Amino acid sequence: MRSTVVTGLDIGSTKTCAVIMEVGGELPHRPVVKVLGVGRSIRPPAMRREVATDIEGTTESVRKALREAELVAGVKAERVFVGISG
């Protein structure tokens, strides 16, 4: 099985986290996951009563977390799986 690079992004109300992983392995039902890089950005709350109140701050937080994870991993995030709280 060939390896695939996967990026996950979690956008919370006070922080954003990114992780870049390499998923692969030889056994068909036992994938091997290797974390290549992690990034995190803490910011003031951008959600109030499930409504985004600071789009610019949230956007910058996403950029910062992804940039940090990419720098540590040494690869560029191409596809991102996103989770958003609320």
Secondary structure, 3 states (H helix, E strand, C coil): CCCEEEEEEEECCCEEEEEEEEEECCCCCCCEEEEEEEEEEECCCCEECCEECCHHHHHHHHHHHHHHHHHHHCCCCCCEEEEECC
